[in-house]
Amino acid sequence: MRLKVINNVNAWARLLVAKGNVLTVMRRLRWRGARALGGAGAQWSWNDQFRTGYWDSLRTRSPNVVALVEQLAGGGDVVELGCGEGFLIEAVDSDSYRSYVGVDVSAVAVESAARRAGQAGLVKCRFEVGRIEQWRCDADTSLIIMEESLYCLKPRRQRRLLRRCLARLKPDGRLIVTVHSATRHRSTLVNCRRYGVVDREIHESERVILALRAHDEEAVTCGCR
Ligand SMILES: C[S@@+](CC[C@H](N)C(=O)[O-])C[C@H]1O[C@@H](n2cnc3c(N)ncnc32)[C@H](O)[C@@H]1O
């Protein structure tokens, strides 16, 4: 009798796990479909992902990325494109930069980032809703960060954004790009290596962290300056 009850409980638990998995897969398909529509569909998709807590795991930051940001910010102006809920800048020593602007397409993420930065007293940080492919920088920047966001763009847009970012950096400025999988995002890494000069490269298992600087002729050819 006792064994039967245990077996039943196990069967129910397995069923619930399977149901949870199916629901997660369905949600992910819906998000992917909406993202493929672009525009408002993509915005809804990202907002829904943040609203349902899908990205809560991003609270844990890579110590390598945090250390790199602190080294490369150089006391200057930092921009993060696709900043999500602002977990990265929260982990960074605020003495390492003069100002920080985080840009993200998700209003839900930006609202959460601004609220938490306010609570943490990060007065040098500001967050904006915007599309990274349309981002325009109006001052020379010490450091631009694209942590797990560049590959969200189509290859042509990635290339355009990379060129624009590299052209807007100060002469000793740097661009940090991370991808969680070198295999899945191989073409993004190829674009980074083609348009920038790799200054630092860190591997955390499948994850790749690149610090890029501009080719010497970049500022002239892009026409952004
Ligand atoms: C995988 S999440 C990474 C978030 C954050 N960088 C982090 O590491 O915590 C990708 C982020 O890029 C943002 N994103 C995707 N496409 C975007 C676009 N076209 N313009 C602005 N943000 C975008 C998403 O809203 C999301 O916050």
The ligand as a MOL file (V3000), in Angstrom:
LIG
                    3D

  0  0  0     0  0            999 V3000
M  V30 BEGIN CTAB
M  V30 COUNTS 27 29 0 0 0
M  V30 BEGIN ATOM
M  V30 1 C 20.0850 37.8230 -23.2160 0
M  V30 2 S 19.5100 39.3750 -22.6650 0 CHG=1
M  V30 3 C 20.9870 40.0360 -21.8770 0
M  V30 4 C 20.6850 41.1810 -20.9470 0
M  V30 5 C 21.9090 41.8350 -20.2520 0
M  V30 6 N 22.8980 42.2840 -21.1760 0
M  V30 7 C 22.5320 40.8940 -19.2580 0
M  V30 8 O 23.5580 40.2780 -19.5850 0
M  V30 9 O 21.9890 40.7990 -18.1520 0 CHG=-1
M  V30 10 C 19.4700 40.3160 -24.1930 0
M  V30 11 C 19.0330 41.7480 -23.9830 0
M  V30 12 O 19.1150 42.4730 -25.2030 0
M  V30 13 C 17.9490 43.2610 -25.3380 0
M  V30 14 N 17.7220 43.4820 -26.7750 0
M  V30 15 C 17.5340 42.5560 -27.7350 0
M  V30 16 N 17.3910 43.1440 -28.9400 0
M  V30 17 C 17.4920 44.4760 -28.7340 0
M  V30 18 C 17.4350 45.6290 -29.5800 0
M  V30 19 N 17.2340 45.5050 -30.8930 0
M  V30 20 N 17.6000 46.8450 -29.0280 0
M  V30 21 C 17.7810 46.9880 -27.6800 0
M  V30 22 N 17.8680 45.9400 -26.8260 0
M  V30 23 C 17.7170 44.7000 -27.3430 0
M  V30 24 C 16.8490 42.4380 -24.6810 0
M  V30 25 O 15.7480 43.2160 -24.2800 0
M  V30 26 C 17.6030 41.8670 -23.5050 0
M  V30 27 O 17.5900 42.7260 -22.3900 0
M  V30 END ATOM
M  V30 BEGIN BOND
M  V30 1 1 1 2
M  V30 2 1 2 3
M  V30 3 1 2 10
M  V30 4 1 3 4
M  V30 5 1 4 5
M  V30 6 1 5 6
M  V30 7 1 5 7
M  V30 8 2 7 8
M  V30 9 1 7 9
M  V30 10 1 10 11
M  V30 11 1 11 12
M  V30 12 1 11 26
M  V30 13 1 12 13
M  V30 14 1 13 14
M  V30 15 1 13 24
M  V30 16 1 14 15
M  V30 17 1 14 23
M  V30 18 2 15 16
M  V30 19 1 16 17
M  V30 20 1 17 18
M  V30 21 2 17 23
M  V30 22 1 18 19
M  V30 23 2 18 20
M  V30 24 1 20 21
M  V30 25 2 21 22
M  V30 26 1 22 23
M  V30 27 1 24 25
M  V30 28 1 24 26
M  V30 29 1 26 27
M  V30 END BOND
M  V30 END CTAB
M  END
